[in-house]
Amino acid sequence: MEFSFSKLKNILNTKRDGQLAGSGSLEPEIGFKLSLHPVAKTLYVTVIGARHLPSLFGLSRAHGYLAKVKIFPGDSKYETTLQESSWPIWNEDFTFQLKQKDPKNSQKPDLQSLVAGHFLSLTIYAVLEPAKQESEKRKSSKSLQSKNTKVSGQEETKAKGGFLEKTFSSFKSTKAEAVAQKSVLEKRRTLGAATWNFDSKLFQNDLKNGLIGTPDIWRPINAIASGLSSSDSRRENKKGQLEVTLLYTGSENGFNDTVQLTINRLRTSVQTMHEQEQFRAPLYLKATILEANKAECYWKSDRFEPTISARWDPKTATVKLTVFKANLDKVSIYISLGCKLKMGKKKYWAKQR
């Protein structure tokens, strides 16, 4: 019996139940297809699925995956539902309205001018912890309702302090929502992104209701870098870069000179972030100004989860020291990035002086 490798390849590339055809690559990739109504300038993006997504992040395991869809230029953005498989299948549609650059061609739209300058961005996220079950949500909503009824009863009995009570309760709810939103973002890990520049030649399929569409398109999921180029790898030293602002102000008599240090931004590579996650403890940054090897003043950040990029407000992330000009050569700056483990032991990830 004769059997060729080409036939075997065709069999392996055919779609089966619960599987994605893909492009045949073993690297992480995502598939999508587009349909366009040229007259209405309406674009429909169908996110098919993804494959070969990583499941381990340090000591944490991914619970599910989702994708964020955005068209540039434009303000609209959408997210898919959460799928638990590392080969997620979404098949979800999202609608966007294209903006034509040349308004003169609005009556007779030209396909090339309509899609020119637009590109699609798909960002893939992994969620490390499972979402709350419906039963837990109902319990939390019931407890919240009971608390609200108690607060409302207290407001009726205390008429004089009613305004303050309402203000305080609204402040608590706003703060709770912010904490909840922060915890949701901390559970996410960005796997990477795939982009696609619009090509009018690929809209070759005639669909119903005046729509034209593209075939299935598969794009590799590229890691989102911290902004460090390959030429900066030596300076990064595999741990990251810290962006600071150092300001020295001299006084007239030289007795009240000031040294001011401001922490702006921390950037690390994705590999470094994964290594930091193995400690399973939030990080903190500490900057100290010393005079004659004695700590005079310091600034310490709030604890934050490992990330490829972190920013701080210059108004608060500033440490300032008043110094005598003759003692300026004795002033030094010490910056450390560390975490406090569950056993109470401090672990310093990086130190710089």
C-alpha positions as MATLAB code, in Angstrom:
seq = 'MEFSFSKLKNILNTKRDGQLAGSGSLEPEIGFKLSLHPVAKTLYVTVIGARHLPSLFGLSRAHGYLAKVKIFPGDSKYETTLQESSWPIWNEDFTFQLKQKDPKNSQKPDLQSLVAGHFLSLTIYAVLEPAKQESEKRKSSKSLQSKNTKVSGQEETKAKGGFLEKTFSSFKSTKAEAVAQKSVLEKRRTLGAATWNFDSKLFQNDLKNGLIGTPDIWRPINAIASGLSSSDSRRENKKGQLEVTLLYTGSENGFNDTVQLTINRLRTSVQTMHEQEQFRAPLYLKATILEANKAECYWKSDRFEPTISARWDPKTATVKLTVFKANLDKVSIYISLGCKLKMGKKKYWAKQR';
ca = [
       0.000    0.000    0.000;
       1.413    3.339   -1.048;
       1.254    6.239    1.378;
       2.921    9.634    0.883;
       4.058   12.138    3.488;
       1.952   14.828    1.819;
      -1.209   12.832    2.551;
      -0.114   12.371    6.153;
       0.489   16.128    6.472;
      -2.974   16.882    5.096;
      -4.546   14.503    7.589;
      -2.722   16.078   10.523;
      -3.671   19.603    9.450;
      -7.395   18.897    9.128;
      -9.723   20.230   11.806;
     -10.945   17.781   14.403;
     -13.501   18.131   17.159;
     -12.234   20.349   19.971;
      -8.971   21.179   18.192;
      -7.623   24.175   16.309;
      -5.983   23.893   12.927;
      -3.539   26.759   13.427;
      -0.480   27.345   11.302;
       1.412   24.254   12.413;
       3.893   26.181   14.558;
       4.760   25.015   18.073;
       5.162   28.598   19.314;
       2.271   30.429   21.053;
      -0.049   31.948   18.468;
      -3.568   33.304   18.128;
      -6.050   32.997   15.287;
      -8.673   35.435   14.046;
     -10.620   36.479   10.960;
     -12.213   39.741    9.837;
     -15.363   40.715    7.977;
     -16.010   44.229    6.704;
     -19.027   46.165    5.459;
     -17.420   48.831    3.207;
     -20.517   51.041    2.956;
     -21.319   51.114    6.687;
     -17.571   51.095    7.542;
     -18.288   48.403   10.139;
     -15.612   45.838   10.981;
     -16.293   42.528   12.705;
     -13.368   40.764   14.403;
     -13.779   37.072   15.191;
     -11.239   35.759   17.705;
     -10.964   32.060   16.876;
      -8.605   30.807   19.562;
      -5.012   30.336   20.662;
      -2.605   27.450   21.070;
       0.593   26.432   22.879;
       0.062   28.925   25.717;
       2.316   28.523   28.802;
       0.653   27.250   31.965;
       3.297   27.864   34.656;
       4.362   31.270   36.027;
       6.981   30.708   38.705;
       5.245   28.609   41.345;
       1.789   29.646   40.154;
      -0.336   27.871   37.579;
      -2.635   29.554   35.090;
      -6.326   29.034   35.695;
      -7.515   30.441   32.373;
      -6.793   32.744   29.475;
      -8.472   35.718   27.812;
      -7.657   38.131   24.995;
      -8.126   41.900   24.678;
      -9.093   43.140   21.212;
      -8.396   46.679   20.002;
      -8.295   48.464   16.639;
      -5.896   51.378   16.150;
      -6.762   54.190   15.658;
      -9.852   53.974   17.831;
     -11.036   54.004   21.422;
     -13.132   50.827   21.597;
     -11.638   47.711   23.156;
     -13.159   44.394   24.209;
     -12.206   41.261   26.105;
     -13.065   37.668   25.418;
     -14.459   35.302   28.013;
     -12.146   33.287   30.240;
     -11.194   29.853   28.885;
      -9.385   27.349   31.104;
      -7.629   25.365   28.372;
      -4.098   26.241   27.248;
      -5.541   25.809   23.740;
      -8.533   28.137   24.255;
     -11.312   28.268   21.659;
     -13.316   31.494   21.785;
     -15.050   32.036   18.413;
     -16.309   35.395   19.717;
     -17.244   38.387   17.544;
     -16.507   42.059   18.272;
     -17.742   45.086   16.329;
     -15.699   48.172   15.492;
     -16.442   51.313   13.484;
     -13.664   52.343   11.121;
     -12.762   55.990   10.610;
     -11.843   56.918    7.065;
      -9.009   59.427    6.813;
     -10.302   61.130    3.655;
     -13.946   62.264    4.167;
     -14.274   63.100    0.442;
     -14.475   59.398   -0.373;
     -17.313   58.765    2.078;
     -19.949   58.373   -0.670;
     -17.820   56.052   -2.809;
     -15.713   54.191   -0.298;
     -12.482   52.739   -1.557;
     -11.401   49.599    0.270;
      -7.713   50.449    0.279;
      -8.259   53.993    1.611;
     -10.781   52.699    4.157;
      -8.438   50.208    5.831;
      -5.197   52.153    5.318;
      -3.465   53.109    8.557;
      -5.464   50.650   10.714;
      -4.048   47.670   12.561;
      -5.399   45.053   14.939;
      -3.905   44.357   18.364;
      -4.606   41.196   20.358;
      -3.184   41.029   23.890;
      -3.330   37.678   25.680;
      -3.566   37.397   29.469;
      -3.326   34.470   31.872;
      -5.386   34.533   35.075;
      -3.533   32.804   37.915;
      -6.357   32.346   40.400;
      -9.857   31.048   39.723;
     -12.734   33.503   39.680;
     -15.355   33.468   42.434;
     -18.127   30.930   42.088;
     -21.696   32.070   41.691;
     -22.553   30.872   45.192;
     -19.755   32.996   46.661;
     -20.921   36.001   44.652;
     -24.466   35.590   45.986;
     -23.212   35.317   49.551;
     -21.064   38.431   49.158;
     -23.968   40.340   47.594;
     -26.308   39.299   50.430;
     -23.777   40.343   53.071;
     -23.288   43.652   51.263;
     -27.048   44.236   51.192;
     -27.336   43.506   54.912;
     -24.505   45.930   55.651;
     -26.192   48.585   53.528;
     -29.484   48.121   55.397;
     -27.666   48.496   58.724;
     -25.942   51.650   57.527;
     -29.230   53.078   56.243;
     -30.889   52.338   59.603;
     -28.118   54.111   61.431;
     -28.468   57.090   59.109;
     -32.166   57.395   59.952;
     -31.480   57.378   63.672;
     -28.568   59.827   63.397;
     -29.920   62.770   61.466;
     -27.172   65.212   62.454;
     -24.306   63.029   61.252;
     -26.150   61.769   58.170;
     -24.024   63.629   55.675;
     -20.778   62.433   57.242;
     -22.031   58.853   57.438;
     -22.958   58.824   53.740;
     -19.655   60.375   52.771;
     -17.701   57.858   54.827;
     -19.700   54.894   53.473;
     -19.217   56.043   49.867;
     -15.497   56.473   50.532;
     -15.319   52.930   51.913;
     -17.159   51.485   48.911;
     -14.925   53.375   46.476;
     -11.821   52.173   48.275;
     -13.111   48.592   48.339;
     -13.776   48.711   44.591;
     -10.265   50.034   43.958;
      -8.729   47.260   46.088;
     -10.826   44.643   44.282;
      -9.812   46.013   40.879;
      -6.146   46.012   41.922;
      -6.353   42.379   43.071;
      -7.902   41.384   39.733;
      -5.073   43.069   37.812;
      -2.447   41.468   40.046;
      -3.822   38.015   39.226;
      -3.249   38.639   35.530;
      -0.038   37.944   33.692;
       0.532   39.343   30.224;
       1.659   36.572   27.885;
       2.244   38.834   24.915;
       0.527   40.449   21.975;
      -0.078   39.862   18.285;
      -0.570   42.667   15.770;
      -1.776   42.680   12.171;
      -1.647   45.565    9.716;
      -4.721   45.708    7.510;
      -4.239   44.402    3.977;
      -7.108   45.048    1.572;
      -5.997   42.133   -0.641;
      -6.953   39.611    2.056;
     -10.621   40.672    2.036;
     -11.363   38.202   -0.744;
     -14.325   36.223    0.595;
     -17.789   37.460   -0.428;
     -20.153   36.994    2.495;
     -23.839   37.701    2.969;
     -25.442   41.132    3.429;
     -22.706   43.000    1.546;
     -19.875   41.773    3.770;
     -16.412   40.808    2.599;
     -14.130   38.712    4.754;
     -10.639   37.332    5.206;
      -9.589   33.719    5.666;
      -8.379   32.498    9.042;
      -5.227   34.401   10.035;
      -2.730   33.108   12.587;
      -0.157   35.368   14.170;
       2.634   34.561   16.698;
       2.240   35.885   20.218;
       5.292   38.016   20.883;
       6.368   38.878   24.413;
       5.837   42.490   25.433;
       9.251   43.853   26.358;
       9.927   46.395   29.078;
      11.449   48.761   26.537;
      15.006   47.554   27.037;
      16.811   46.919   23.772;
      19.457   44.287   23.230;
      22.170   46.941   23.483;
      20.999   47.685   27.033;
      21.353   44.071   28.183;
      24.734   44.694   29.775;
      23.480   47.681   31.735;
      20.365   45.781   32.807;
      22.548   43.065   34.356;
      19.600   40.638   34.097;
      17.847   42.408   36.976;
      16.394   45.545   35.463;
      16.829   49.284   35.275;
      15.744   52.017   37.642;
      14.980   55.486   36.318;
      15.737   58.213   38.868;
      16.179   61.986   38.929;
      18.983   63.490   41.000;
      18.836   67.221   41.743;
      21.473   69.240   43.555;
      20.692   72.814   44.626;
      23.355   75.073   46.084;
      22.715   77.831   48.616;
      24.336   81.272   48.819;
      26.380   80.554   51.940;
      26.903   76.850   51.239;
      25.314   75.786   54.514;
      21.890   74.775   53.177;
      22.614   72.893   49.970;
      20.077   70.220   49.089;
      20.388   66.794   47.486;
      17.085   65.492   46.142;
      16.459   62.014   44.723;
      13.229   61.117   42.907;
      12.254   57.554   41.924;
      10.449   57.535   38.580;
      10.223   54.079   37.050;
      11.389   50.475   37.381;
      11.805   48.280   34.296;
      12.661   44.577   34.186;
      12.547   41.808   31.626;
       9.809   39.178   31.560;
      12.319   36.522   32.649;
      13.307   38.615   35.666;
       9.647   39.073   36.610;
       9.114   35.300   36.536;
      12.148   34.786   38.779;
      10.822   37.329   41.263;
       7.461   35.554   41.352;
       9.130   32.442   42.777;
       9.530   34.222   46.140;
       5.705   34.497   46.304;
       5.971   37.803   48.152;
       5.318   41.409   47.068;
       8.311   43.620   46.365;
       9.222   47.032   47.714;
      11.787   49.667   46.743;
      13.774   51.653   49.271;
      15.995   54.691   48.610;
      18.243   56.117   51.349;
      20.547   59.152   51.425;
      23.513   58.738   53.755;
      26.008   61.247   55.131;
      29.268   59.833   56.488;
      27.758   56.328   56.180;
      24.856   57.319   58.409;
      21.296   57.127   57.082;
      19.773   60.605   57.281;
      16.537   60.196   55.300;
      14.840   57.524   53.211;
      11.814   56.744   51.085;
      10.083   53.360   50.904;
       7.461   52.415   48.340;
       4.252   50.531   48.923;
       4.475   46.819   48.248;
       3.791   45.785   44.674;
       3.620   42.565   42.689;
       6.469   41.600   40.307;
       6.018   43.414   37.011;
       7.993   44.475   33.943;
       7.194   48.141   34.528;
       6.283   50.137   37.639;
       5.867   53.903   38.056;
       5.698   56.185   41.076;
       4.357   59.682   41.566;
       7.309   62.119   41.643;
       5.506   64.211   44.261;
       5.610   61.384   46.801;
       8.538   59.209   45.658;
      11.121   61.828   46.644;
      13.748   61.949   49.387;
      15.568   65.201   50.196;
      18.588   65.992   52.356;
      19.985   69.369   53.468;
      23.769   69.223   53.586;
      26.806   71.428   54.196;
      28.702   71.954   50.922;
      32.035   70.954   52.493;
      30.543   67.558   53.413;
      29.151   66.857   49.945;
      31.811   64.230   49.213;
      30.575   62.264   52.237;
      27.023   61.976   50.835;
      26.047   58.687   49.210;
      22.821   57.125   47.935;
      21.721   53.558   48.622;
      18.841   51.962   46.659;
      17.567   48.417   47.226;
      14.793   46.246   45.793;
      13.633   43.486   48.096;
      10.761   41.551   49.589;
       9.748   40.185   52.964;
       9.094   36.443   52.979;
       6.373   34.729   54.988;
       8.887   33.698   57.660;
       9.712   37.386   58.189;
      13.094   37.139   56.500;
      14.039   39.961   54.143;
      15.298   39.016   50.705;
      17.086   41.680   48.646;
      16.760   41.199   44.924;
      19.057   44.067   43.904;
      21.226   46.669   45.633;
      22.900   49.737   44.225;
      25.037   52.359   45.911;
];
